[in-house]
Amino acid sequence: MTEAVASKVTLENQLRLALDRGEFVLVLPAKGRPATGTVTGAKR
């Protein structure tokens, strides 16, 4: 295996483990009015 392929396989395995452990969190931006700086809504 070349170094590039080995690196990609390692990254894939690390991402898979992180997903299994629940280490990813989805963060969505708040809705707002840029002109006033007011937050008008957010998702959970």
VENHUCOR-V689732 format. One record per pair of residues at least 12 apart in sequence whose C-alpha atoms are under 10 Angstrom apart, sorted by the first residue. I is the first residue (numbers start at 1). J is the second residue. If there is no record, write none. Layout:
BEGIN
I:J
I:J
END
This chain:
BEGIN
26:44
27:43
27:44
28:42
28:43
28:44
29:41
29:42
29:43
30:42
30:43
30:44
31:43
END
